[in-house]
Every structure is written in structure tokens, then in C-alpha cells.
Amino acid sequence: MKISRHQIRELAFQTLFAMESNDSVEPSEFFDYLVKEDVTAPKYYLELVNGVRDHKTELDAIITDHLANKWSIDRISKADLIILRIALFEIKYVEATPNKVAINEALELAKKFCDDKSRNFINGVLDSLIEK
């Protein structure tokens, strides 16, 4: 079974979402739970999940710097925040992923897992990040 980068991002999102509630979630095991097939977790999946987890504090600080005045990171829904973290990690640490691709993939995740307001919010924050 071949897994596309888009599918990897979806699986990474689901894993990171689960880890928000239970930090003992093991990414490789959760991957097996999600995929339900005998497939090894792709390297990029582990890079995203571990990278976002390892750089969470730094990513959150950058996101906070690009929020509108009335917003704090605590007001952002978990789903929106995880999508922002994934996109920012790709922008900052994954050279092979162009910024436009990271933003587009974040919006696709928001389309699947969030509502229109979230998609607009995520787009605004990421546009602000790219402009600076």
C-alpha cells in the first residue's frame, strides 16, 4: 500500500490530536491502529509527528507572534492549532516542501477536519507567517 504525502499529513494530524489528550500515545502504534493494514509507518509520518512534538514550544511561540491582538493561543481550537503546527513545521524544517504546498495542505486538512471559519483563520495566520 502506497501512502501519499497528503494521507501522511492526515494521519499525522490524527496522531497529534490523540497525543494532545494522551501523551503516552506511541506514533508507530497509533499509525497501525489508524491504517489497519500491515504497513510500516512512513519516514515522513514519523518526521512530522516527532518534529511537531519536539518543536511544539517553539512552534507555539511563532504562532502566538502572528495572532491578532485579541487572540491568545489558548483560544485556538486543538484541531486548528495542530494544523498550524504541522504547516509551520513543514515551512520551517522541511526544505523539500514549498511554503505554498504547506499552506495548501493545511487548508485541505482544515477542510476535512474543521469548518469554514477555521479554514479562514488558519489561512490568515499562515499568510501572516509567510509575509514576515
Contact map, one row per residue, 1 for C-alpha under 8 A:
111000000000000000000000000000000000001000000000000000000000000000000000000000000000000000000000000000000000000000000000000000000000
111100000000000000000000000000000000000000000000000000000000000000000000000000000000000000000000000000000000000000000000000000000000
111110110000000000000000000000000000000000000000000000000000000000000000000000000000000000000000000000000000000000000000000000000000
011111110000000000000000000000000000000000000000000000000000000000000000000000000000000000000000000000000000000000000000000000000000
001111111000000000000000000000000000000000010000000000000000000000000000000000000000000000000000000000000000000000000000000000000000
000111111100000000000000000000000000000000000000000000000000000000000000000000000000000000000000000000001000000000000000000000000000
001111111110000000000000000000000000000000000000000000000000000000000000000000000000000000000000000000000000000000000000000000000000
001111111111000000000000000000000000000001011000000000000000000000000000000000000000000000000000000000000000000000000000000000000000
000011111111100000000000000000000000000000001001000000000000000000000000000000000000000000000000000000001000100000000000000000000000
000001111111110000000000000000000000000000000000000000000000000000000000000000000000000000000000000000000000100000000000000000000000
000000111111111000000000000000100100000000001000000000000000000000000000000000000000000000000000000000000000000000000000000000000000
000000011111111100000000000000000000000000001101100000000000000000000000000000000000000000000000000000000000000000000000000000000000
000000001111111110000000000000000000000000000000000000000000000000000000000000000110010000000000000000000000000000000000000000000000
000000000111111111000000000000000000000000000000000000000000000000000000000000000000000000000000000000000000000000000000000000000000
000000000011111111100000101001100000000000000000100000000000000000000000000000000000000000000000000000000000000000000000000000000000
000000000001111111110000000000000000000000000000100010000000000000000000000000000100000000000000000000000000000000000000000000000000
000000000000111111111000000000000000000000000000000000000000000000000000000001100100000000000000000000000000000000000000000000000000
000000000000011111111110100000000000000000000000000000000000000000000000000000000000000000000000000000000000000000000000000000000000
000000000000001111111111100000000000000000000000000000000000000000000000000000000000000000000000000000000000000000000000000000000000
000000000000000111111110000000000000000000000000000000000000000000000000000001000000000000000000000000000000000000000000000000000000
000000000000000011111110000000000000000000000000000000000000000000000000000000000000000000000000000000000000000000000000000000000000
000000000000000001111111100000000000000000000000000000000000000000000000000000000000000000000000000000000000000000000000000000000000
000000000000000001111111100000000000000000000000000000000000000000000000000000000000000000000000000000000000000000000000000000000000
000000000000000000100111110000000000000000000000000000000000000000000000000000000000000000000000000000000000000000000000000000000000
000000000000001001100111111011000000000000000000000000000000000000000000000000000000000000000000000000000000000000000000000000000000
000000000000000000000001111111000000000000000000000000000000000000000000000000000000000000000000000000000000000000000000000000000000
000000000000001000000000111111100000000000000100100000000000000000000000000000000000000000000000000000000000000000000000000000000000
000000000000000000000000011111110000000110000100000000000000000000000000000000000000000000000000000000000000000000000000000000000000
000000000000000000000000111111111000000000000000000000000000000000000000000000000000000000000000000000000000000000000000000000000000
000000000000001000000000111111111100000000000000000000000000000000000000000000000000000000000000000000000000000000000000000000000000
000000000010001000000000001111111110000010000000000000000000000000000000000000000000000000000000000000000000000000000000000000000000
000000000000000000000000000111111111111110000000000000000000000000000000000000000000000000000000000000000000000000000000000000000000
000000000000000000000000000011111111000000000000000000000000000000000000000000000000000000000000000000000000000000000000000000000000
000000000010000000000000000001111111000000000000000000000000000000000000000000000000000000000000000000000000000000000000000000000000
000000000000000000000000000000111111101000000000000000000000000000000000000000000000000000000000000000000000000000000000000000000000
000000000000000000000000000000011111110000000000000000000000000000000000000000000000000000000000000000000000000000000000000000000000
000000000000000000000000000000010011111000000000000000000000000000000000000000000000000000000000000000000000000000000000000000000000
000000000000000000000000000000010001111100000000000000000000000000000000000000000000000000000000000000000000000000000000000000000000
100000000000000000000000000000010010111110000000000000000000000000000000000000000000000000000000000000000000000000000000000000000000
000000000000000000000000000100010000011111000000000000000000000000000000000000000000000000000000000000000000000000000000000000000000
000000000000000000000000000100110000001111101100000000000000000000000000000000000000000000000000000000000000000000000000000000000000
000000010000000000000000000000000000000111111100000000000000000000000000000000000000000000000000000000000000000000000000000000000000
000000000000000000000000000000000000000011111110000000000000000000000000000000000000000000000000000000000000000000000000000000000000
000010010000000000000000000000000000000001111111000000000000000000000000000000000000000000000000000000000000000000000000000000000000
000000011011000000000000000000000000000011111111100000000000000000000000000000000000000000000000000000000000000000000000000000000000
000000000001000000000000001100000000000011111111111000000000000000000000000000000000000000000000000000000000000000000000000000000000
000000000000000000000000000000000000000000111111111000000000000000000000000000000000000000000000000000000000000000000000000000000000
000000001001000000000000000000000000000000011111111100000000000000000000000000000000010011000000000000000000000000000000000000000000
000000000001001100000000001000000000000000001111111110000000000000000000000000000000000000000000000000000000000000000000000000000000
000000000000000000000000000000000000000000000111111111000000000000000000000000000000000000000000000000000000000000000000000000000000
000000000000000000000000000000000000000000000111111111100000000000000000000000000000000010000000000000000000000000000000000000000000
000000000000000000000000000000000000000000000001111111110010000000000000000000000000110010000000000000000000000000000000000000000000
000000000000000100000000000000000000000000000000111111110000000000000000000000000000000000000000000000000000000000000000000000000000
000000000000000000000000000000000000000000000000011111110000000000000000000000000000000000000000000000000000000000000000000000000000
000000000000000000000000000000000000000000000000001111111110000000000000000000000000000010000000000000000000000000000000000000000000
000000000000000000000000000000000000000000000000000111111111000000000000000000000000100000000000000000000000000000000000000000000000
000000000000000000000000000000000000000000000000000000111111100000000000000000000000000000000000000000000000000000000000000000000000
000000000000000000000000000000000000000000000000000000111111110000000000000000000000000000000000000000000000000000000000000000000000
000000000000000000000000000000000000000000000000000100111111111000000000000000000000100110000000000000000000000000000000000000000000
000000000000000000000000000000000000000000000000000000011111111100000000100000000000100000000000000000000000000000000000000000000000
000000000000000000000000000000000000000000000000000000001111111110000000000000000000000000000000000000000000000000000000000000000000
000000000000000000000000000000000000000000000000000000000111111111000000000000000000000000000000000000000000000000000000000000000000
000000000000000000000000000000000000000000000000000000000011111111100000100000000001100000000000000000000000000000000000000010001000
000000000000000000000000000000000000000000000000000000000001111111100001100000000000000000000000000000000000000000000000000000000000
000000000000000000000000000000000000000000000000000000000000111111100000000000000000000000000000000000000000000000000000000000000000
000000000000000000000000000000000000000000000000000000000000011111110000000000000000000000000000000000000000000000000000000010011000
000000000000000000000000000000000000000000000000000000000000001111111111100000000000000000000000000000000000000000000000000010000000
000000000000000000000000000000000000000000000000000000000000000001111110000000000000000000000000000000000000000000000000000000000000
000000000000000000000000000000000000000000000000000000000000000000111110000000000000000000000000000000000000000000000000000000000000
000000000000000000000000000000000000000000000000000000000000000000111111000000000000000000000000000000000000000000000000000000000000
000000000000000000000000000000000000000000000000000000000000000000111111101000000000000000000000000000000000000000000000000000000000
000000000000000000000000000000000000000000000000000000000000000100100111111100000000000000000000000000000000000000000000000000000000
000000000000000000000000000000000000000000000000000000000001001100100011111100001000000000000000000000000000000000000000000000000000
000000000000000000000000000000000000000000000000000000000000000000000001111110000000000000000000000000000000000000000000000000000000
000000000000000000000000000000000000000000000000000000000000000000000011111110000000000000000000000000000000000000000000000000000000
000000000000000000000000000000000000000000000000000000000000000000000001111111011000000000000000000000000000000000000000000000000000
000000000000000000000000000000000000000000000000000000000000000000000000011111111000000000000000000000000000000000000000000000000000
000000000000000010010000000000000000000000000000000000000000000000000000000111111100000000000000000000000000000000000000000000000000
000000000000000010000000000000000000000000000000000000000000000000000000000011111110000000000000000000000000000011000000000000000000
000000000000000000000000000000000000000000000000000000000000000000000000000111111111000000000000000000000000010001000100010000000000
000000000000000000000000000000000000000000000000000000000000000000000000100111111111100000000000000000000000000000000000000000000000
000000000000100110000000000000000000000000000000000000000000000000000000000001111111110000000000000000000000000000000000000000000000
000000000000100000000000000000000000000000000000000000000000000000000000000000111111111000000000000000000100110000000000010000000000
000000000000000000000000000000000000000000000000000000000000001000000000000000011111111100000000000000000100000000000000010001000000
000000000000000000000000000000000000000000000000000100010011001000000000000000001111111110000000000000000000000000000000000000000000
000000000000100000000000000000000000000000000001000100000000000000000000000000000111111111000000000000000100000000000000000000000000
000000000000000000000000000000000000000000000000000000000000000000000000000000000011111111100000000001101100000000000000000001000000
000000000000000000000000000000000000000000000000000000000010000000000000000000000001111111110000000001000000000000000000000001000000
000000000000000000000000000000000000000000000001001100100010000000000000000000000000111111111100000000000000000000000000000000000000
000000000000000000000000000000000000000000000001000000000000000000000000000000000000011111111110101001000000000000000000000000000000
000000000000000000000000000000000000000000000000000000000000000000000000000000000000001111111110111001000000000000000000000000000000
000000000000000000000000000000000000000000000000000000000000000000000000000000000000000111111110000000000000000000000000000000000000
000000000000000000000000000000000000000000000000000000000000000000000000000000000000000011111110000000000000000000000000000000000000
000000000000000000000000000000000000000000000000000000000000000000000000000000000000000011111111100000000000000000000000000000000000
000000000000000000000000000000000000000000000000000000000000000000000000000000000000000001111111110000000000000000000000000000000000
000000000000000000000000000000000000000000000000000000000000000000000000000000000000000000000111110000000000000000000000000000000000
000000000000000000000000000000000000000000000000000000000000000000000000000000000000000001100111111011000000000000000000000000000000
000000000000000000000000000000000000000000000000000000000000000000000000000000000000000000100011111111000000000000000000000000000000
000000000000000000000000000000000000000000000000000000000000000000000000000000000000000001100000111111100000000000000000000000000100
000000000000000000000000000000000000000000000000000000000000000000000000000000000000000000000000011111110000000000000000000000000000
000000000000000000000000000000000000000000000000000000000000000000000000000000000000000000000000111111111000000000000000000000000000
000000000000000000000000000000000000000000000000000000000000000000000000000000000000001101100000111111111100000000000000000000000000
000000000000000000000000000000000000000000000000000000000000000000000000000000000000001000000000001111111110000000000000001001000000
000000000000000000000000000000000000000000000000000000000000000000000000000000000000000000000000000111111111000000000000000000000000
000001001000000000000000000000000000000000000000000000000000000000000000000000000000001000000000000011111111100000000000000000000000
000000000000000000000000000000000000000000000000000000000000000000000000000000000011011000000000000001111111110000000000010000000000
000000000000000000000000000000000000000000000000000000000000000000000000000000000000000000000000000000111111111000000010011000000000
000000000000000000000000000000000000000000000000000000000000000000000000000000000000000000000000000000011111111100000000000000000000
000000001100000000000000000000000000000000000000000000000000000000000000000000000010000000000000000000001111111111000000000000000000
000000000000000000000000000000000000000000000000000000000000000000000000000000010010000000000000000000000111111111110110010000000000
000000000000000000000000000000000000000000000000000000000000000000000000000000000000000000000000000000000011111111110010000000000000
000000000000000000000000000000000000000000000000000000000000000000000000000000000000000000000000000000000001111111000000000000000000
000000000000000000000000000000000000000000000000000000000000000000000000000000100000000000000000000000000000111111100000000000000000
000000000000000000000000000000000000000000000000000000000000000000000000000000110000000000000000000000000000111111110110000000000000
000000000000000000000000000000000000000000000000000000000000000000000000000000000000000000000000000000000000011011111110000000000000
000000000000000000000000000000000000000000000000000000000000000000000000000000000000000000000000000000000000011001111111000000000000
000000000000000000000000000000000000000000000000000000000000000000000000000000000000000000000000000000000000000000111111100000000000
000000000000000000000000000000000000000000000000000000000000000000000000000000010000000000000000000000000000010001111111110000000000
000000000000000000000000000000000000000000000000000000000000000000000000000000000000000000000000000000000010011001111111111000000000
000000000000000000000000000000000000000000000000000000000000000000000000000000000000000000000000000000000000000000011111111100000000
000000000000000000000000000000000000000000000000000000000000000000000000000000000000000000000000000000000000000000001111111110000000
000000000000000000000000000000000000000000000000000000000000000000000000000000010011000000000000000000000110010000000111111111000000
000000000000000000000000000000000000000000000000000000000000000000000000000000000000000000000000000000100010000000000011111111100000
000000000000000000000000000000000000000000000000000000000000000000000000000000000000000000000000000000000000000000000001111111110000
000000000000000000000000000000000000000000000000000000000000001001100000000000000000000000000000000000000000000000000000111111111000
000000000000000000000000000000000000000000000000000000000000000000000000000000000001001100000000000000100000000000000000011111111100
000000000000000000000000000000000000000000000000000000000000000000000000000000000000000000000000000000000000000000000000001111111110
000000000000000000000000000000000000000000000000000000000000000001000000000000000000000000000000000000000000000000000000000111111111
000000000000000000000000000000000000000000000000000000000000001001000000000000000000000000000000000000000000000000000000000011111111
000000000000000000000000000000000000000000000000000000000000000000000000000000000000000000000000001000000000000000000000000001111111
000000000000000000000000000000000000000000000000000000000000000000000000000000000000000000000000000000000000000000000000000000111111
000000000000000000000000000000000000000000000000000000000000000000000000000000000000000000000000000000000000000000000000000000011111
